[in-house]
């Protein structure tokens, strides 16, 4: 997944800065491009891919641009919705910033909801484009200065595959509090999907405690759908998986193969 993410990011990056190409070729000195990268919070369980991304961007733009990643523009929102938005708004207003990359689910989601972007922005980490209602027009966003990477993930498809694999009646969806806070229609859409299979659905809000999440599982739960829980530490995530296994509950991961190797039952996303 990392290689695909990087290739897509680089392609989108080049597309975003393409208006500068003639200027770059004609200039005797390379034009300076300052890039800001916004993550949702400090690295916890999921690896921070921004370091490798920066190396790849520098490699493919060598000789055309003087690309810089100022330290003060490598920021995160400390796993807080308001802070993530505040950080992005500040960067959008900063004349020194030429391009912003949202490198977290919530940072990317916020960029995708904006319709008046004063500079190029890339939402690089999506959960489900359709569910998040990202704009789509003629193969692009249709919004000036907005590019995004579509992971072609469908939560509806995930649940369909899961249901066909292990039929269940009471599904618990474990998702982060940030997803519920920032996608107001998120739970409603999940219930619409559940109604298609006439199953009961419980949405369990997960913050940083596996025990709290496990305690919130209704006793009648007979299957668990696990969304990316980026705030959980590796130890808490292992504890969560162990609790699911002890309860003999089949489980399905949005994230992919890594979660299956950690102990969840299945996923449709490759490594």
Secondary structure, 3 states (H helix, E strand, C coil): CHHHHHHHHHHHHHHHHHHHHHHHHHCCCCEEEEEEEEECCCCCCCCCCHHHHHHHHHHHHCCCEEEECCHHHEEECCCCHHHHHHHHHHHHHCCCCCEEEECCHHHHHHHHHCCCCCCEEEECCCCCCCCCCCCCECCECCCCCEEECCCCCCHHHHHHHHHHHCCCCEEEEEEEHHHHHHCCCHHHHHHHHHHHCCCEEEEEEECCCHHHHHHCCCCCCCEEEECCCCCCCHHHHHHHHHHHHHCCCEEEECCCHHHHHHCCCECCCCC
